[in-house]
Amino acid sequence: MDNWQFWLIAGALTLAIAATLLRALTRAGGDLRAAAEFDVRVYKDQLAEIERDLARGTLPPEEADRQRAEVSRRLLDADRALQGGSAPVRRGGAMVASALVALILVGSFFAYDRLGAPGYPDLPLSLRLQLSEERRAARPDQATAEAAAPTPAPQAVDPAFADLMEKLRAAVAARPDDVKGLELLASNEARLGNMSAARKAMEQLVAAKGDTATAEDHAALAEVMIMAAAGVVTPEAEQALTRALALDPDNGTARFYSGVLMAQVGRYDLTFRLWAPLLDKGPQDAPWIAPIRAQIEDIAFRAGEKYTLPEAAMPGPDAGAVAAAAEMTPEERQAMIEGMVAQLDTRLQTEGGSPEEWARLVNALVQLDRLPDAQAAYDRSKVALKGDTVGLSALKELAVTSGLTP
């Protein structure tokens, strides 16, 4: 619809509403007078009926006196209302009513101009899908996205470690098909924040593995690509995600980042379909759970889905502990949770653990609003998991979405 047609229809509706409101406000006095006149007639008829019933002997004198007093009181009230509303509507009252209607209508137009979208065209489903495909096609490739990504601040590196990295790079350059060397190079480049170098090493690693590359390998490659591109899911990263899901449709990392891609191109409905099962299935200490919980309500709203975020499950207790917790006071239950988190923290510091366990600890501390402790736990996890590219990448994503310093 053209813009002038919209405003023509809106203006006509506005005038009709204004006329209706103005008529109602200016005739309010007349309506009240008509109602009062009707009430007076009714109460006079009731008094006459009481006298007739008393004369026929169908109404005891005591009851007749009581009803006569009650109806007379109502008649006096109606008569006072009639006298008060007998004056015609004053010119000033009509002007006040007109001013009030004008204020409401002008305020409505002002609010629509500020909050609405005058002149904005309709967006049927076919057009929205077309816009999504155009946005998807307009994504930068990996090289362009990496070139546009902000340069991270240089990290202080131990000279001995820097020397080892130079030797590792030289060794991989001499043996480009060395799978173990490529794994070490990719994880350590990522640890140093050299995401472009980590991406190149991961590409070499996947190529070296060939048909033996697993879904996790392809998902890890996609994740490093996305981090090197400052969060943009490029066409190359999408290809890696597609290969990962072809090998394992339930791969959590690939499904999570596929949902990120769909959100970036405006297909929030597909993001919701990818993320909701991940959140339900868990495990609740998986590194993608926290990012999904932080965003899925907004994603559901944009997708037009009615969705209530389930309560976060605190890690640790078994069935027996849950049963015991049901009989505890809130203070005792909180102390139990704090104790379980402390036990997990102590075990990871002394014995180490998997990336999932570190993610569980960091997420639990975030849930308990202990952000400094969560930051310290994340920093320890980076040391404990050095060499584990996938685990460190997932933990980094959790840290970023939880407000920690990666």
C-alpha positions, 0 to 999 in steps of 0.5 A: 500500500502506498504511503498516502493511502495509509495516511488517508485511511488512518486520517478517516478513522481518526476523524470517525473516532474523534467524532464519536468521542466528542459526541459521547463527552458532550452528550453525557449531561443529557444522558444522565438527565434521561436516566434520572427522569426514568428513575423518578418515574419508576420510584413514584410507581413503586410508592403507588404500588405500596399504597395499593398493596396496603389498602388490599391488606396484602402488605403488613403496615410495618413492612409498608412503612419500611418499603415506603421509607426505602423507596422515598430515599431513592426517589429523593436521590433520583430527584437530586440527580435530575436537578443537578443534570438539568442544566444544558452542557456549557460551551466551556464543557464542549471546548474541554471535551474537544481539547481532550479528544484533540490531545488524545489523537495528537498524542497517538499520532506522535507515539506512532511516529516515534514507535511505529514504522510509517511507510514501512512495507508489508513483510510477507513470509516469501519476502522475509525468506528472500531477504534471509537468502540475500543476507546469507549470500552477502556474507564475507568469505573467511579471508575477508572476515578475518581481515576485518576482525579486530586485532587482539591485544598481544599476550605476554608469552614466556620466552621458553614457550615462544621458543618451543612454538617457533620449533613446533611451527618449523617442524609442522612446516617440514612435515605438513601431514604430521597429525599430532604436530598439527593438533598441537600447533592448532591448540597452542596457536588458539591458546595464544590468540592467533586464531587465523594461524589456528584456523590454518593449522586446523584446515591442514589437520582435517586435510591430513586426516582425510576420510578419517576426520571425525565430526568433532574435527570438522566442528572444531575447524568451524569453531576456530573459523568463526572465532577467527572471523570475530563471530561471523559464520562464513561460507567456509565455516558453514561447509565445515558445519555441514560436514560435521552434521553429515557425520553426526547429526547430533553433534552439539558444537555443530548444531549450536553454531548452525543455530548461530548462522541461522540467527545471523541471516534472520532465520530465528525459526531454524535457530530455535529448532536447533537450540531447543532440543540441545537445551532439553537434551543437555548435558547441562554442563555442555559448553553451549548450554550457557550461551543458549540459555542467554539467548533462546528466549529472545530467539523464541520471541523473534521466531513467534514461538511461545517458550518458557526457559526451564529452570537451570539445573545445578550440577552435581547431586544424585537422586539421593542428594536430591531427595535429601535436599527436599527436606532441607531449609533454603540455607541448608540447600544453598550450603549443600550446593556451595559444598558440591561446587567446592568439592568439584573445584578442589578435585579439578585443581588436584586431579584435573578433569575433562572440558565438560567438568571445567565448564560445569564448574565455571557455569556453576560459579556464574550461576551462584553469582561468584564471577571472580571465582568463575574467572579464576576457574576459567583461567585455571582451565586454560592451563589444565586443558592446553592442547585440547582445541575443542575443549578450550574453544568451547570454554572460551565461548562460555566465558564470553557469554558469561561476562568473563574475560576470555 
